[in-house]
Amino acid sequence: MRLEDAQKVVKRPYVTERTFDQIEKENKLCFIVDDRATKEQIKRAVEALYEVKVMSVNTARTIKGKKAFVRLDPKNSAAELASRLGLV
């Protein structure tokens, strides 16, 4: 996936107290994504943007928009990526 397309799919990281716990305990990050994005598109976009391996994607529609909970491969640290993104 091209970076331009990936940036259209993944809008921004989303951090709350709950998602911060998921970073530490479950190796997951949360992103606000395009409402029309599929789980496969989200997976490819996160892998292209952040150079990590994604194990699974769960989505939820909320008032804030569509959220994607992305579980990273155990070889990749969600805490390290969050630190690189300036979330921690």
Backbone as JSON Lines, residues from 0, in Angstrom:
{"i":0,"aa":"M","n":[0.84,-1.19,0.0],"ca":[0.0,0.0,0.0],"c":[0.89,1.25,0.0]}
{"i":1,"aa":"R","n":[0.51,2.22,-0.82],"ca":[1.27,3.48,-0.87],"c":[1.04,4.28,0.4]}
{"i":2,"aa":"L","n":[2.01,5.08,0.79],"ca":[1.9,5.87,2.01],"c":[0.74,6.86,1.96]}
{"i":3,"aa":"E","n":[0.48,7.44,0.77],"ca":[-0.62,8.39,0.64],"c":[-1.95,7.71,0.94]}
{"i":4,"aa":"D","n":[-2.12,6.48,0.43],"ca":[-3.35,5.73,0.68],"c":[-3.45,5.33,2.15]}
{"i":5,"aa":"A","n":[-2.34,4.94,2.73],"ca":[-2.31,4.53,4.14],"c":[-2.69,5.69,5.04]}
{"i":6,"aa":"Q","n":[-2.24,6.89,4.7],"ca":[-2.56,8.07,5.51],"c":[-4.04,8.44,5.42]}
{"i":7,"aa":"K","n":[-4.7,8.06,4.33],"ca":[-6.13,8.3,4.2],"c":[-6.92,7.31,5.04]}
{"i":8,"aa":"V","n":[-6.39,6.11,5.22],"ca":[-7.07,5.07,6.0],"c":[-6.91,5.33,7.5]}
{"i":9,"aa":"V","n":[-5.67,5.54,7.95],"ca":[-5.39,5.77,9.37],"c":[-5.3,7.28,9.58]}
{"i":10,"aa":"K","n":[-6.26,7.83,10.29],"ca":[-6.29,9.28,10.5],"c":[-5.33,9.72,11.6]}
{"i":11,"aa":"R","n":[-5.44,9.07,12.78],"ca":[-4.57,9.47,13.9],"c":[-4.64,8.4,15.0]}
{"i":12,"aa":"P","n":[-3.62,8.36,15.85],"ca":[-3.67,7.47,17.02],"c":[-4.7,8.01,18.02]}
{"i":13,"aa":"Y","n":[-5.25,7.13,18.82],"ca":[-6.23,7.51,19.81],"c":[-5.79,6.96,21.16]}
{"i":14,"aa":"V","n":[-5.6,7.84,22.14],"ca":[-5.11,7.4,23.44],"c":[-6.03,7.89,24.55]}
{"i":15,"aa":"T","n":[-6.47,6.94,25.36],"ca":[-7.2,7.22,26.59],"c":[-6.55,6.37,27.68]}
{"i":16,"aa":"E","n":[-7.07,6.46,28.88],"ca":[-6.52,5.63,29.95],"c":[-6.68,4.15,29.62]}
{"i":17,"aa":"R","n":[-7.82,3.79,29.05],"ca":[-8.07,2.39,28.69],"c":[-7.12,1.92,27.59]}
{"i":18,"aa":"T","n":[-6.96,2.73,26.54],"ca":[-6.08,2.31,25.45],"c":[-4.62,2.3,25.89]}
{"i":19,"aa":"F","n":[-4.27,3.16,26.86],"ca":[-2.91,3.15,27.4],"c":[-2.63,1.82,28.1]}
{"i":20,"aa":"D","n":[-3.63,1.3,28.84],"ca":[-3.48,-0.01,29.47],"c":[-3.32,-1.1,28.42]}
{"i":21,"aa":"Q","n":[-4.04,-0.99,27.3],"ca":[-3.93,-1.99,26.24],"c":[-2.54,-1.98,25.61]}
{"i":22,"aa":"I","n":[-1.93,-0.82,25.54],"ca":[-0.57,-0.73,24.99],"c":[0.36,-1.58,25.84]}
{"i":23,"aa":"E","n":[0.26,-1.43,27.15],"ca":[1.16,-2.13,28.06],"c":[0.83,-3.61,28.22]}
{"i":24,"aa":"K","n":[-0.45,-3.95,28.36],"ca":[-0.83,-5.31,28.72],"c":[-1.11,-6.23,27.53]}
{"i":25,"aa":"E","n":[-1.63,-5.66,26.43],"ca":[-2.09,-6.49,25.32],"c":[-1.31,-6.26,24.02]}
{"i":26,"aa":"N","n":[-0.32,-5.37,24.05],"ca":[0.46,-5.04,22.85],"c":[-0.45,-4.53,21.72]}
{"i":27,"aa":"K","n":[-1.43,-3.67,22.1],"ca":[-2.4,-3.12,21.15],"c":[-2.3,-1.6,21.12]}
{"i":28,"aa":"L","n":[-2.57,-1.05,19.95],"ca":[-2.7,0.39,19.77],"c":[-4.08,0.67,19.2]}
{"i":29,"aa":"C","n":[-4.59,1.87,19.45],"ca":[-5.89,2.26,18.93],"c":[-5.71,3.44,17.99]}
{"i":30,"aa":"F","n":[-6.42,3.4,16.86],"ca":[-6.37,4.47,15.87],"c":[-7.78,4.86,15.47]}
{"i":31,"aa":"I","n":[-7.96,6.14,15.15],"ca":[-9.18,6.59,14.49],"c":[-8.92,6.39,12.99]}
{"i":32,"aa":"V","n":[-9.84,5.7,12.33],"ca":[-9.64,5.35,10.92],"c":[-10.82,5.83,10.08]}
{"i":33,"aa":"D","n":[-10.64,5.79,8.77],"ca":[-11.71,6.15,7.83],"c":[-12.91,5.22,8.05]}
{"i":34,"aa":"D","n":[-14.11,5.78,8.03],"ca":[-15.33,5.0,8.27],"c":[-15.53,3.87,7.27]}
{"i":35,"aa":"R","n":[-15.01,4.01,6.07],"ca":[-15.2,3.0,5.04],"c":[-14.08,1.95,5.0]}
{"i":36,"aa":"A","n":[-13.07,2.1,5.85],"ca":[-11.9,1.2,5.81],"c":[-12.26,-0.19,6.33]}
{"i":37,"aa":"T","n":[-11.76,-1.2,5.63],"ca":[-11.95,-2.58,6.08],"c":[-10.8,-2.96,7.01]}
{"i":38,"aa":"K","n":[-10.96,-4.07,7.71],"ca":[-9.91,-4.54,8.61],"c":[-8.61,-4.82,7.85]}
{"i":39,"aa":"E","n":[-8.73,-5.39,6.67],"ca":[-7.54,-5.7,5.86],"c":[-6.84,-4.42,5.43]}
{"i":40,"aa":"Q","n":[-7.61,-3.4,5.03],"ca":[-7.01,-2.12,4.64],"c":[-6.31,-1.46,5.83]}
{"i":41,"aa":"I","n":[-6.93,-1.54,7.0],"ca":[-6.33,-0.97,8.21],"c":[-5.03,-1.69,8.53]}
{"i":42,"aa":"K","n":[-5.04,-3.0,8.44],"ca":[-3.82,-3.8,8.7],"c":[-2.7,-3.37,7.77]}
{"i":43,"aa":"R","n":[-2.98,-3.31,6.48],"ca":[-1.94,-2.94,5.51],"c":[-1.46,-1.51,5.7]}
{"i":44,"aa":"A","n":[-2.38,-0.61,6.07],"ca":[-2.01,0.79,6.29],"c":[-1.09,0.94,7.5]}
{"i":45,"aa":"V","n":[-1.41,0.29,8.59],"ca":[-0.57,0.37,9.8],"c":[0.8,-0.23,9.52]}
{"i":46,"aa":"E","n":[0.84,-1.35,8.83],"ca":[2.13,-1.98,8.49],"c":[2.96,-1.06,7.6]}
{"i":47,"aa":"A","n":[2.32,-0.39,6.65],"ca":[3.05,0.5,5.74],"c":[3.53,1.76,6.45]}
{"i":48,"aa":"L","n":[2.69,2.34,7.28],"ca":[3.04,3.6,7.94],"c":[4.1,3.44,9.02]}
{"i":49,"aa":"Y","n":[4.0,2.37,9.8],"ca":[4.83,2.26,11.0],"c":[5.85,1.12,10.96]}
{"i":50,"aa":"E","n":[5.89,0.38,9.85],"ca":[6.87,-0.69,9.65],"c":[6.85,-1.7,10.8]}
{"i":51,"aa":"V","n":[5.65,-2.19,11.11],"ca":[5.45,-3.22,12.12],"c":[4.61,-4.33,11.52]}
{"i":52,"aa":"K","n":[4.57,-5.47,12.19],"ca":[3.74,-6.61,11.76],"c":[2.48,-6.62,12.61]}
{"i":53,"aa":"V","n":[1.32,-6.62,11.96],"ca":[0.03,-6.61,12.65],"c":[-0.52,-8.03,12.72]}
{"i":54,"aa":"M","n":[-0.93,-8.44,13.93],"ca":[-1.51,-9.77,14.11],"c":[-3.03,-9.77,13.88]}
{"i":55,"aa":"S","n":[-3.72,-8.74,14.44],"ca":[-5.17,-8.7,14.28],"c":[-5.67,-7.26,14.38]}
{"i":56,"aa":"V","n":[-6.9,-7.07,13.87],"ca":[-7.54,-5.76,13.91],"c":[-8.99,-5.96,14.34]}
{"i":57,"aa":"N","n":[-9.41,-5.22,15.34],"ca":[-10.81,-5.18,15.76],"c":[-11.28,-3.75,15.59]}
{"i":58,"aa":"T","n":[-12.53,-3.57,15.14],"ca":[-13.03,-2.23,14.91],"c":[-14.3,-1.98,15.73]}
{"i":59,"aa":"A","n":[-14.56,-0.71,15.97],"ca":[-15.78,-0.29,16.66],"c":[-16.17,1.09,16.15]}
{"i":60,"aa":"R","n":[-17.47,1.29,15.97],"ca":[-17.96,2.6,15.56],"c":[-18.4,3.35,16.83]}
{"i":61,"aa":"T","n":[-17.9,4.58,16.96],"ca":[-18.22,5.4,18.12],"c":[-18.59,6.81,17.68]}
{"i":62,"aa":"I","n":[-18.91,7.64,18.63],"ca":[-19.23,9.04,18.34],"c":[-18.01,9.74,17.74]}
{"i":63,"aa":"K","n":[-16.82,9.37,18.21],"ca":[-15.57,9.98,17.73],"c":[-15.22,9.51,16.32]}
{"i":64,"aa":"G","n":[-15.86,8.48,15.83],"ca":[-15.55,7.91,14.52],"c":[-15.27,6.43,14.66]}
{"i":65,"aa":"K","n":[-14.75,5.84,13.62],"ca":[-14.44,4.42,13.63],"c":[-13.07,4.22,14.28]}
{"i":66,"aa":"K","n":[-13.04,3.37,15.3],"ca":[-11.79,3.06,15.99],"c":[-11.3,1.69,15.55]}
{"i":67,"aa":"A","n":[-10.0,1.56,15.44],"ca":[-9.39,0.27,15.13],"c":[-8.41,-0.08,16.25]}
{"i":68,"aa":"F","n":[-8.63,-1.23,16.86],"ca":[-7.72,-1.75,17.89],"c":[-6.8,-2.74,17.19]}
{"i":69,"aa":"V","n":[-5.52,-2.39,17.13],"ca":[-4.56,-3.15,16.34],"c":[-3.58,-3.87,17.27]}
{"i":70,"aa":"R","n":[-3.61,-5.21,17.21],"ca":[-2.67,-6.01,18.0],"c":[-1.42,-6.26,17.16]}
{"i":71,"aa":"L","n":[-0.28,-5.92,17.73],"ca":[0.98,-6.09,17.02],"c":[1.59,-7.46,17.29]}
{"i":72,"aa":"D","n":[2.43,-7.89,16.38],"ca":[3.19,-9.12,16.54],"c":[4.04,-9.0,17.81]}
{"i":73,"aa":"P","n":[4.24,-10.1,18.55],"ca":[5.06,-10.03,19.76],"c":[6.48,-9.51,19.52]}
{"i":74,"aa":"K","n":[6.97,-9.62,18.3],"ca":[8.31,-9.1,17.98],"c":[8.33,-7.57,17.94]}
{"i":75,"aa":"N","n":[7.16,-6.96,17.77],"ca":[7.04,-5.5,17.75],"c":[6.38,-5.04,19.04]}
{"i":76,"aa":"S","n":[6.91,-4.0,19.63],"ca":[6.39,-3.49,20.9],"c":[5.45,-2.31,20.65]}
{"i":77,"aa":"A","n":[4.22,-2.44,21.15],"ca":[3.27,-1.33,21.04],"c":[3.76,-0.13,21.86]}
{"i":78,"aa":"A","n":[4.4,-0.4,22.99],"ca":[4.92,0.68,23.83],"c":[6.02,1.45,23.1]}
{"i":79,"aa":"E","n":[6.86,0.73,22.38],"ca":[7.94,1.38,21.61],"c":[7.37,2.23,20.48]}
{"i":80,"aa":"L","n":[6.37,1.7,19.78],"ca":[5.73,2.46,18.71],"c":[5.01,3.69,19.27]}
{"i":81,"aa":"A","n":[4.33,3.53,20.39],"ca":[3.65,4.65,21.03],"c":[4.65,5.73,21.42]}
{"i":82,"aa":"S","n":[5.81,5.31,21.87],"ca":[6.87,6.25,22.23],"c":[7.38,6.99,20.99]}
{"i":83,"aa":"R","n":[7.57,6.26,19.88],"ca":[8.0,6.88,18.63],"c":[6.98,7.9,18.13]}
{"i":84,"aa":"L","n":[5.68,7.62,18.37],"ca":[4.62,8.52,17.93],"c":[4.39,9.68,18.89]}
{"i":85,"aa":"G","n":[5.07,9.64,20.03],"ca":[4.93,10.71,21.01],"c":[3.69,10.59,21.87]}
{"i":86,"aa":"L","n":[3.14,9.39,21.98],"ca":[1.93,9.18,22.76],"c":[2.22,8.92,24.24]}
{"i":87,"aa":"V","n":[3.42,8.47,24.51],"ca":[3.79,8.1,25.9],"c":[4.81,9.06,26.42]}
